[in-house]
Amino acid sequence: MTIPRTAAQPGEFTGTAGEHTVTAVPVFDPSATAREAWTRMLGTRFDSASDIVVRDAGGRLYGLVSVERLLAAAPAATLADLADRDPPIVTPGTDQEIAAWHAVRHGESGLAVVDPSGRFTGLVPRRRLLRVLLQEHDEDMARLGGYLKGSATARTAAEESVTRRFAHRMPWLLLGLAGAMASAGIVGSFEDRLAANVALAFFLPGVIYMADAVGTQTEAVVVRALSVGVSIRRLARGESATGLIIGLAMALAFLPFALLYGGDAQVALTAVISLFAACSVASALAMVLPWLLNRLGRDPAFGSGPLATVIQDLLSITVYLFTATLIVG
């Protein structure tokens, strides 16, 4: 039995699987028996002994044997027969949350860490996996609540002075105010058309609200996905298709009401087409903004909501009024 020990440079693997890797673990050849493994482990102190590492002569990972399976095995059984040949494996640079979820989905108590050539470098034990999951869950909840970072920043935001509260909130509120003024200008430029057909004004708030609602749902999905390392490419196709389907469903559901309440087929058609377009665009916009803020190093949940609302409202108003111009005249 050997106990591999490798030393990483301070900060070399911060936030990755390498940061949580332990190297003082039981390691045996595939030919070792269960009796030999158990006997040779007695009296040895390990960083973790929940999994027994089986590796070949070249140092490459052969598999893992859980301590529960080792205890239940026949004394003469070899570790080659007991080993899980397809354990969860990551490299030292894998993001810590992705690594933890990889182990959870595989149903294992530990996570093997190997270098690019497949040579075993250490294990991430269950206690460290649990700590990572709790930490990342805390940060995800803080992000979804609109905070910059994790719970420490959330607490700071709740306890900071009035001056700092004002400084943190005003930029986003001023952005919203600018959007409100711009929307007033857009609506004002169509004053004559709205005055000529008042029914057009009835459906504008509904179109704006539904687009914001669809965008908010998409933002939540995107922020959660970004927090666990899912790429925007993987999300784009599904969310774009979902936005189109939701827009179509909302438009069809709204059509009878628009015909009944608007009393004009052209006005109803304007509302329905605008609703479909606004909901479809909202999904795309809600994907792009969190991704862009994330690439810029800003917390996507803190800024994408206010920013997306302003832009989406302006787009919804513009789409609605220009559609009305084309259809109603």
C-alpha positions as a Python dict, from the first residue, in 0.01 Angstrom:
ca = {
    (1, 'M'): (0, 0, 0),
    (2, 'T'): (120, 351, -77),
    (3, 'I'): (-1, 691, 36),
    (4, 'P'): (54, 943, -247),
    (5, 'R'): (130, 1297, -140),
    (6, 'T'): (143, 1591, -376),
    (7, 'A'): (169, 1954, -286),
    (8, 'A'): (-14, 2223, -477),
    (9, 'Q'): (103, 2581, -474),
    (10, 'P'): (-107, 2815, -254),
    (11, 'G'): (-400, 2946, -455),
    (12, 'E'): (-313, 2725, -753),
    (13, 'F'): (-651, 2551, -760),
    (14, 'T'): (-874, 2798, -578),
    (15, 'G'): (-1240, 2722, -643),
    (16, 'T'): (-1162, 2394, -818),
    (17, 'A'): (-1150, 2023, -737),
    (18, 'G'): (-776, 2052, -676),
    (19, 'E'): (-838, 2281, -379),
    (20, 'H'): (-1035, 2006, -199),
    (21, 'T'): (-819, 1708, -295),
    (22, 'V'): (-660, 1493, -22),
    (23, 'T'): (-366, 1267, -100),
    (24, 'A'): (-323, 1056, 217),
    (25, 'V'): (-561, 781, 104),
    (26, 'P'): (-534, 400, 82),
    (27, 'V'): (-395, 292, -256),
    (28, 'F'): (-352, -68, -370),
    (29, 'D'): (-272, -268, -680),
    (30, 'P'): (-561, -446, -854),
    (31, 'S'): (-423, -786, -750),
    (32, 'A'): (-448, -713, -377),
    (33, 'T'): (-719, -905, -191),
    (34, 'A'): (-980, -766, 42),
    (35, 'R'): (-805, -932, 338),
    (36, 'E'): (-472, -776, 244),
    (37, 'A'): (-624, -431, 200),
    (38, 'W'): (-807, -440, 531),
    (39, 'T'): (-508, -577, 724),
    (40, 'R'): (-263, -325, 583),
    (41, 'M'): (-499, -32, 645),
    (42, 'L'): (-524, -106, 1017),
    (43, 'G'): (-320, 134, 1229),
    (44, 'T'): (-263, 384, 943),
    (45, 'R'): (-394, 740, 961),
    (46, 'F'): (-554, 866, 640),
    (47, 'D'): (-701, 1196, 532),
    (48, 'S'): (-990, 986, 401),
    (49, 'A'): (-1055, 611, 394),
    (50, 'S'): (-1413, 609, 264),
    (51, 'D'): (-1285, 489, -74),
    (52, 'I'): (-993, 259, -153),
    (53, 'V'): (-803, 362, -463),
    (54, 'V'): (-701, 91, -706),
    (55, 'R'): (-435, 193, -955),
    (56, 'D'): (-213, 8, -1199),
    (57, 'A'): (165, -12, -1208),
    (58, 'G'): (183, 303, -1418),
    (59, 'G'): (-3, 509, -1160),
    (60, 'R'): (-322, 532, -1367),
    (61, 'L'): (-653, 498, -1187),
    (62, 'Y'): (-799, 148, -1219),
    (63, 'G'): (-1109, 208, -1006),
    (64, 'L'): (-1246, 278, -659),
    (65, 'V'): (-1373, 43, -389),
    (66, 'S'): (-1598, 185, -119),
    (67, 'V'): (-1508, 87, 234),
    (68, 'E'): (-1860, -57, 273),
    (69, 'R'): (-1804, -290, -21),
    (70, 'L'): (-1460, -388, 107),
    (71, 'L'): (-1602, -488, 446),
    (72, 'A'): (-1877, -696, 285),
    (73, 'A'): (-1645, -874, 39),
    (74, 'A'): (-1507, -1224, 73),
    (75, 'P'): (-1150, -1215, 213),
    (76, 'A'): (-1005, -1370, -103),
    (77, 'A'): (-1180, -1133, -343),
    (78, 'T'): (-939, -913, -537),
    (79, 'L'): (-974, -540, -556),
    (80, 'A'): (-984, -571, -935),
    (81, 'D'): (-1314, -760, -895),
    (82, 'L'): (-1452, -521, -633),
    (83, 'A'): (-1356, -193, -795),
    (84, 'D'): (-1596, 41, -967),
    (85, 'R'): (-1423, 72, -1304),
    (86, 'D'): (-1621, 380, -1398),
    (87, 'P'): (-1603, 611, -1096),
    (88, 'P'): (-1660, 987, -1121),
    (89, 'I'): (-1334, 1144, -1236),
    (90, 'V'): (-1228, 1506, -1272),
    (91, 'T'): (-905, 1694, -1328),
    (92, 'P'): (-759, 1927, -1062),
    (93, 'G'): (-877, 2235, -1255),
    (94, 'T'): (-1244, 2134, -1272),
    (95, 'D'): (-1476, 2387, -1109),
    (96, 'Q'): (-1561, 2274, -757),
    (97, 'E'): (-1938, 2283, -802),
    (98, 'I'): (-1927, 2090, -1128),
    (99, 'A'): (-1702, 1835, -958),
    (100, 'A'): (-1938, 1797, -660),
    (101, 'W'): (-2247, 1750, -877),
    (102, 'H'): (-2055, 1501, -1090),
    (103, 'A'): (-2004, 1283, -781),
    (104, 'V'): (-2365, 1326, -669),
    (105, 'R'): (-2509, 1225, -1007),
    (106, 'H'): (-2281, 921, -1012),
    (107, 'G'): (-2398, 816, -665),
    (108, 'E'): (-2048, 795, -518),
    (109, 'S'): (-1921, 910, -178),
    (110, 'G'): (-1591, 1035, -315),
    (111, 'L'): (-1444, 1182, -630),
    (112, 'A'): (-1122, 1072, -798),
    (113, 'V'): (-888, 1341, -928),
    (114, 'V'): (-654, 1251, -1214),
    (115, 'D'): (-413, 1442, -1433),
    (116, 'P'): (-469, 1473, -1811),
    (117, 'S'): (-283, 1143, -1869),
    (118, 'G'): (-513, 956, -1628),
    (119, 'R'): (-262, 924, -1344),
    (120, 'F'): (-422, 933, -1001),
    (121, 'T'): (-344, 1247, -798),
    (122, 'G'): (-591, 1235, -506),
    (123, 'L'): (-948, 1211, -382),
    (124, 'V'): (-1214, 1463, -287),
    (125, 'P'): (-1381, 1296, 14),
    (126, 'R'): (-1751, 1311, 95),
    (127, 'R'): (-1717, 1570, 373),
    (128, 'R'): (-1549, 1814, 135),
    (129, 'L'): (-1804, 1744, -137),
    (130, 'L'): (-2080, 1826, 110),
    (131, 'R'): (-1906, 2147, 211),
    (132, 'V'): (-1875, 2253, -153),
    (133, 'L'): (-2243, 2183, -220),
    (134, 'L'): (-2351, 2381, 87),
    (135, 'Q'): (-2124, 2671, -3),
    (136, 'E'): (-2240, 2681, -365),
    (137, 'H'): (-2604, 2649, -262),
    (138, 'D'): (-2559, 2947, -30),
    (139, 'E'): (-2403, 3151, -311),
    (140, 'D'): (-2672, 3049, -561),
    (141, 'M'): (-2948, 3158, -324),
    (142, 'A'): (-2771, 3489, -270),
    (143, 'R'): (-2738, 3539, -645),
    (144, 'L'): (-3103, 3458, -709),
    (145, 'G'): (-3191, 3705, -434),
    (146, 'G'): (-3008, 3978, -624),
    (147, 'Y'): (-2689, 4002, -421),
    (148, 'L'): (-2341, 4051, -557),
    (149, 'K'): (-2173, 3743, -409),
    (150, 'G'): (-2241, 3495, -133),
    (151, 'S'): (-2408, 3523, 205),
    (152, 'A'): (-2129, 3732, 355),
    (153, 'T'): (-2197, 4005, 102),
    (154, 'A'): (-2569, 3958, 148),
    (155, 'R'): (-2533, 4022, 521),
    (156, 'T'): (-2312, 4325, 453),
    (157, 'A'): (-2575, 4464, 215),
    (158, 'A'): (-2840, 4423, 486),
    (159, 'E'): (-2631, 4593, 756),
    (160, 'E'): (-2445, 4865, 565),
    (161, 'S'): (-2497, 5237, 618),
    (162, 'V'): (-2766, 5443, 450),
    (163, 'T'): (-2503, 5614, 235),
    (164, 'R'): (-2373, 5286, 97),
    (165, 'R'): (-2725, 5152, 44),
    (166, 'F'): (-2801, 5462, -160),
    (167, 'A'): (-2480, 5426, -363),
    (168, 'H'): (-2543, 5060, -442),
    (169, 'R'): (-2904, 5102, -550),
    (170, 'M'): (-2915, 5436, -729),
    (171, 'P'): (-2726, 5340, -1050),
    (172, 'W'): (-2983, 5070, -1134),
    (173, 'L'): (-3276, 5290, -1032),
    (174, 'L'): (-3145, 5577, -1245),
    (175, 'L'): (-3119, 5334, -1534),
    (176, 'G'): (-3482, 5242, -1479),
    (177, 'L'): (-3581, 5608, -1462),
    (178, 'A'): (-3404, 5675, -1790),
    (179, 'G'): (-3596, 5386, -1943),
    (180, 'A'): (-3924, 5524, -1810),
    (181, 'M'): (-3851, 5862, -1966),
    (182, 'A'): (-3758, 5700, -2295),
    (183, 'S'): (-4078, 5493, -2295),
    (184, 'A'): (-4281, 5808, -2230),
    (185, 'G'): (-4116, 5966, -2531),
    (186, 'I'): (-4191, 5667, -2753),
    (187, 'V'): (-4558, 5655, -2649),
    (188, 'G'): (-4584, 6033, -2691),
    (189, 'S'): (-4461, 6010, -3048),
    (190, 'F'): (-4764, 5790, -3125),
    (191, 'E'): (-5011, 6015, -2943),
    (192, 'D'): (-5222, 6092, -3252),
    (193, 'R'): (-5259, 5727, -3345),
    (194, 'L'): (-5355, 5628, -2990),
    (195, 'A'): (-5604, 5913, -2972),
    (196, 'A'): (-5761, 5802, -3298),
    (197, 'N'): (-5810, 5448, -3168),
    (198, 'V'): (-5819, 5442, -2788),
    (199, 'A'): (-5861, 5063, -2785),
    (200, 'L'): (-5494, 5030, -2880),
    (201, 'A'): (-5395, 5162, -2537),
    (202, 'F'): (-5596, 4892, -2358),
    (203, 'F'): (-5359, 4607, -2442),
    (204, 'L'): (-5019, 4778, -2411),
    (205, 'P'): (-4977, 4715, -2033),
    (206, 'G'): (-5060, 4347, -2079),
    (207, 'V'): (-4803, 4302, -2356),
    (208, 'I'): (-4536, 4470, -2144),
    (209, 'Y'): (-4616, 4263, -1835),
    (210, 'M'): (-4618, 3928, -2015),
    (211, 'A'): (-4284, 4001, -2184),
    (212, 'D'): (-4133, 4092, -1846),
    (213, 'A'): (-4273, 3775, -1688),
    (214, 'V'): (-4129, 3551, -1961),
    (215, 'G'): (-3795, 3730, -1937),
    (216, 'T'): (-3785, 3691, -1558),
    (217, 'Q'): (-3840, 3315, -1585),
    (218, 'T'): (-3563, 3281, -1842),
    (219, 'E'): (-3325, 3493, -1631),
    (220, 'A'): (-3378, 3263, -1333),
    (221, 'V'): (-3294, 2957, -1544),
    (222, 'V'): (-2986, 3122, -1698),
    (223, 'V'): (-2847, 3252, -1368),
    (224, 'R'): (-2887, 2911, -1208),
    (225, 'A'): (-2722, 2746, -1508),
    (226, 'L'): (-2429, 2988, -1506),
    (227, 'S'): (-2379, 2930, -1133),
    (228, 'V'): (-2325, 2556, -1193),
    (229, 'G'): (-2110, 2598, -1504),
    (230, 'V'): (-2361, 2517, -1776),
    (231, 'S'): (-2258, 2696, -2095),
    (232, 'I'): (-2484, 2949, -2263),
    (233, 'R'): (-2458, 2746, -2586),
    (234, 'R'): (-2618, 2451, -2415),
    (235, 'L'): (-2904, 2671, -2297),
    (236, 'A'): (-2959, 2881, -2607),
    (237, 'R'): (-3141, 2632, -2827),
    (238, 'G'): (-3380, 2505, -2562),
    (239, 'E'): (-3462, 2845, -2414),
    (240, 'S'): (-3506, 3007, -2756),
    (241, 'A'): (-3747, 2735, -2866),
    (242, 'T'): (-3929, 2760, -2533),
    (243, 'G'): (-3966, 3136, -2575),
    (244, 'L'): (-4121, 3094, -2919),
    (245, 'I'): (-4363, 2827, -2797),
    (246, 'I'): (-4462, 3033, -2492),
    (247, 'G'): (-4512, 3341, -2708),
    (248, 'L'): (-4734, 3147, -2948),
    (249, 'A'): (-4933, 2991, -2662),
    (250, 'M'): (-4987, 3327, -2492),
    (251, 'A'): (-5092, 3488, -2818),
    (252, 'L'): (-5348, 3216, -2897),
    (253, 'A'): (-5486, 3226, -2543),
    (254, 'F'): (-5513, 3606, -2557),
    (255, 'L'): (-5681, 3622, -2899),
    (256, 'P'): (-6044, 3557, -2789),
    (257, 'F'): (-6019, 3818, -2515),
    (258, 'A'): (-5864, 4073, -2751),
    (259, 'L'): (-6142, 4021, -3006),
    (260, 'L'): (-6413, 4046, -2741),
    (261, 'Y'): (-6274, 4339, -2545),
    (262, 'G'): (-6113, 4537, -2826),
    (263, 'G'): (-6410, 4508, -3057),
    (264, 'D'): (-6184, 4543, -3359),
    (265, 'A'): (-6010, 4261, -3544),
    (266, 'Q'): (-5717, 4486, -3641),
    (267, 'V'): (-5658, 4595, -3282),
    (268, 'A'): (-5683, 4234, -3163),
    (269, 'L'): (-5436, 4121, -3430),
    (270, 'T'): (-5199, 4398, -3324),
    (271, 'A'): (-5212, 4282, -2962),
    (272, 'V'): (-5166, 3916, -3049),
    (273, 'I'): (-4872, 3967, -3287),
    (274, 'S'): (-4705, 4206, -3043),
    (275, 'L'): (-4749, 3963, -2755),
    (276, 'F'): (-4592, 3681, -2954),
    (277, 'A'): (-4299, 3897, -3065),
    (278, 'A'): (-4239, 4052, -2723),
    (279, 'C'): (-4239, 3716, -2541),
    (280, 'S'): (-4007, 3561, -2797),
    (281, 'V'): (-3761, 3850, -2780),
    (282, 'A'): (-3778, 3850, -2400),
    (283, 'S'): (-3633, 3498, -2380),
    (284, 'A'): (-3341, 3586, -2606),
    (285, 'L'): (-3270, 3908, -2419),
    (286, 'A'): (-3289, 3736, -2082),
    (287, 'M'): (-3025, 3487, -2200),
    (288, 'V'): (-2784, 3742, -2344),
    (289, 'L'): (-2772, 3990, -2056),
    (290, 'P'): (-2682, 3747, -1771),
    (291, 'W'): (-2420, 3586, -1995),
    (292, 'L'): (-2274, 3925, -2088),
    (293, 'L'): (-2260, 4045, -1726),
    (294, 'N'): (-2103, 3714, -1622),
    (295, 'R'): (-1834, 3752, -1890),
    (296, 'L'): (-1765, 4104, -1764),
    (297, 'G'): (-1714, 3973, -1411),
    (298, 'R'): (-2035, 4118, -1269),
    (299, 'D'): (-2292, 3919, -1077),
    (300, 'P'): (-2562, 3838, -1337),
    (301, 'A'): (-2851, 3833, -1089),
    (302, 'F'): (-2768, 4176, -946),
    (303, 'G'): (-2781, 4369, -1271),
    (304, 'S'): (-2951, 4158, -1535),
    (305, 'G'): (-3299, 4192, -1381),
    (306, 'P'): (-3320, 4574, -1376),
    (307, 'L'): (-3133, 4609, -1706),
    (308, 'A'): (-3342, 4347, -1883),
    (309, 'T'): (-3666, 4503, -1756),
    (310, 'V'): (-3573, 4846, -1892),
    (311, 'I'): (-3466, 4717, -2232),
    (312, 'Q'): (-3756, 4473, -2261),
    (313, 'D'): (-4014, 4739, -2176),
    (314, 'L'): (-3874, 4971, -2441),
    (315, 'L'): (-3872, 4691, -2699),
    (316, 'S'): (-4227, 4582, -2609),
    (317, 'I'): (-4362, 4935, -2644),
    (318, 'T'): (-4178, 4990, -2971),
    (319, 'V'): (-4291, 4656, -3118),
    (320, 'Y'): (-4652, 4716, -3016),
    (321, 'L'): (-4677, 5068, -3155),
    (322, 'F'): (-4500, 4989, -3482),
    (323, 'T'): (-4720, 4681, -3528),
    (324, 'A'): (-5021, 4904, -3471),
    (325, 'T'): (-4891, 5142, -3736),
    (326, 'L'): (-4859, 4862, -3990),
    (327, 'I'): (-5193, 4692, -3917),
    (328, 'V'): (-5428, 4963, -3794),
    (329, 'G'): (-5271, 5247, -3982),
}
